[in-house]
Amino acid sequence: MSSIRHAENKSLWVVRELGLPAIVKTCVSCRFTRHHSTGKIRVNANGKLLDVWLLIGCERCDRTSKIPVHERVHVQALDHERLVMFENNDPAIVRELVHAQRRLDWTGTWELETDMPFYDIESDPHPLEVIVRFELPAPIRVEKLLMAGFGLSRSAVKRSTDSGRIRLPMAVDARAREDFTFQRSYRRNPGR
């Protein structure tokens, strides 16, 4: 974890991308439902018509399958730069195509980088504003981010949000996937 501390009691937490999410699709060979991107895109031409597929591999039996991106599209209907990206298996376009899938499993695809090696949320007298930035649109439960960022248990997160020590712009059980900011305040008499 690197230090990303900001002045004036501000902190930046970054949800870093570790890898692409698994695509949830049933394998025709073994019926397993997790597939990974092979990093390849297949472009087939039939005259002036093109078919473009994202290639994926079953995580259990490694069978390769195709996900249609464009079917029977006229070659001039595609942006030339995008077509070149397809033909060159450009990692940015592969990432875009994976993220565009309807059913994704984000397990193991992210980590939270913070500047909070130790922070006593119960007794620190200084208010804190935390800015959370997402490098990828992984839907992560806010509670899980707070547990990881502050090193708290689930029950401690619940106590802190219920008491108002942590003020969130959304419910603690919501799934965030975009940047947001929250505040941690200090209360001298938490029982009041």
C-alpha positions in Angstrom: 0.0 0.0 0.0 1.4 3.3 -0.9 0.9 6.6 0.9 -1.6 8.8 -0.7 -2.3 11.1 2.3 -3.7 14.6 1.6 -3.4 17.7 3.7 -6.1 19.0 5.9 -7.4 15.6 7.1 -8.3 14.3 3.7 -7.5 10.8 2.4 -7.6 9.2 -1.0 -8.7 5.5 -1.3 -8.2 4.0 -4.7 -9.9 0.8 -5.9 -7.1 -0.6 -8.1 -7.7 -3.1 -10.9 -6.0 -6.4 -10.5 -7.5 -8.0 -13.6 -10.5 -8.4 -15.8 -13.7 -9.9 -14.3 -14.9 -13.3 -15.2 -17.7 -13.5 -17.7 -20.6 -15.6 -16.4 -21.7 -17.9 -19.2 -22.4 -21.6 -19.2 -19.8 -23.7 -20.9 -21.3 -26.0 -23.5 -18.7 -28.7 -22.6 -18.6 -28.9 -18.8 -21.4 -26.6 -17.7 -19.1 -24.4 -15.6 -20.1 -20.8 -15.6 -16.9 -18.8 -15.2 -15.0 -17.7 -18.4 -11.9 -15.5 -18.7 -11.0 -13.4 -21.7 -8.3 -14.9 -23.8 -7.2 -11.4 -24.8 -8.1 -12.2 -28.4 -10.7 -10.8 -30.8 -11.5 -12.7 -34.0 -12.4 -10.7 -37.1 -13.8 -12.7 -40.1 -14.5 -11.1 -43.5 -17.1 -12.4 -46.0 -16.8 -9.9 -48.9 -17.5 -6.5 -47.4 -19.3 -7.9 -44.4 -17.5 -8.5 -41.1 -18.1 -10.7 -38.1 -16.3 -9.7 -34.9 -16.1 -11.9 -31.8 -14.5 -11.7 -28.3 -12.9 -15.0 -27.5 -13.3 -16.4 -24.0 -12.0 -19.6 -22.3 -13.8 -21.7 -19.7 -12.0 -21.6 -16.4 -12.5 -25.3 -15.8 -12.0 -27.1 -19.2 -10.4 -24.2 -21.1 -12.8 -24.6 -24.1 -12.8 -21.5 -26.2 -16.1 -19.8 -27.0 -17.1 -16.7 -29.0 -19.2 -13.7 -27.8 -20.6 -11.8 -30.8 -19.5 -8.1 -31.0 -20.6 -7.4 -34.6 -22.4 -9.8 -36.9 -22.6 -9.2 -40.6 -21.7 -5.5 -40.4 -20.5 -3.7 -43.5 -16.8 -2.9 -43.3 -17.5 0.8 -43.8 -19.9 0.9 -40.9 -17.1 0.3 -38.5 -14.7 3.1 -37.5 -11.3 2.3 -39.1 -9.4 3.0 -35.8 -11.7 0.6 -33.9 -11.4 -2.1 -36.6 -7.6 -1.8 -36.4 -7.9 -2.3 -32.6 -10.0 -5.4 -33.1 -7.5 -6.8 -35.6 -4.6 -6.1 -33.2 -6.3 -7.5 -30.1 -5.7 -4.1 -28.4 -5.9 -4.6 -24.6 -8.0 -1.5 -24.2 -10.7 -2.8 -26.6 -10.6 -6.2 -25.0 -11.2 -4.6 -21.6 -14.0 -2.5 -23.0 -15.7 -5.6 -24.5 -15.4 -7.6 -21.3 -16.8 -4.8 -19.2 -19.7 -4.4 -21.6 -20.9 -8.0 -20.9 -24.2 -8.3 -18.9 -23.1 -10.8 -16.3 -19.7 -10.4 -14.7 -18.0 -11.9 -11.6 -15.7 -9.3 -10.1 -14.2 -11.7 -7.5 -10.4 -11.1 -7.2 -10.3 -8.3 -9.7 -9.6 -5.4 -7.3 -7.8 -4.2 -4.2 -8.2 -1.1 -2.1 -5.1 1.1 -1.8 -5.2 3.5 1.1 -3.0 5.6 3.3 -4.5 4.1 6.4 -2.0 1.7 7.9 -3.5 2.4 11.4 -6.4 4.7 12.2 -8.3 4.5 15.4 -11.8 5.5 14.2 -13.2 5.4 17.7 -10.8 7.9 19.4 -9.1 10.0 16.7 -10.3 13.6 17.5 -9.9 14.9 13.9 -12.6 14.8 11.3 -11.6 13.0 8.1 -12.8 13.3 4.5 -12.2 10.2 2.4 -12.3 10.4 -1.4 -12.9 7.0 -3.0 -11.8 6.6 -6.6 -12.5 3.7 -8.9 -10.1 2.5 -11.6 -12.7 0.0 -12.7 -16.5 -0.2 -12.5 -16.6 -3.1 -10.0 -19.7 -3.0 -7.9 -18.3 -3.2 -4.4 -20.4 -3.1 -1.2 -19.6 0.1 0.7 -19.4 -1.9 3.9 -16.6 -4.0 2.4 -14.7 -0.8 1.4 -15.0 0.6 4.9 -13.9 -2.7 6.5 -10.8 -2.8 4.2 -10.0 0.9 4.4 -10.2 1.2 8.2 -9.4 -2.3 9.2 -12.7 -2.7 10.9 -15.0 -5.6 11.5 -18.5 -5.6 10.0 -20.1 -4.9 13.4 -17.7 -1.9 14.0 -18.6 -0.5 10.6 -22.3 -0.8 11.5 -21.8 0.9 14.8 -19.8 3.8 13.2 -22.4 4.3 10.5 -25.4 4.0 12.9 -23.9 6.5 15.3 -23.1 9.0 12.6 -19.3 8.7 13.0 -19.1 7.7 9.4 -21.5 9.7 7.1 -22.0 8.2 3.7 -23.8 9.5 0.6 -25.5 6.1 0.2 -26.6 3.1 2.3 -23.7 1.1 3.9 -25.0 -2.0 2.1 -25.2 -0.3 -1.3 -22.8 -1.3 -4.1 -20.7 1.5 -5.3 -18.9 1.5 -8.7 -18.2 5.2 -9.2 -16.2 7.8 -7.3 -17.7 9.1 -4.0 -16.7 11.0 -0.9 -17.6 10.3 2.7 -16.8 11.9 6.1 -15.6 10.4 9.4 -16.4 12.7 12.3 -15.5 12.5 16.0 -18.2 12.4 18.7 -17.1 13.1 22.2 -20.2 11.5 23.7 -21.1 8.6 21.4 -24.0 7.6 23.6 -25.9 10.9 23.0 
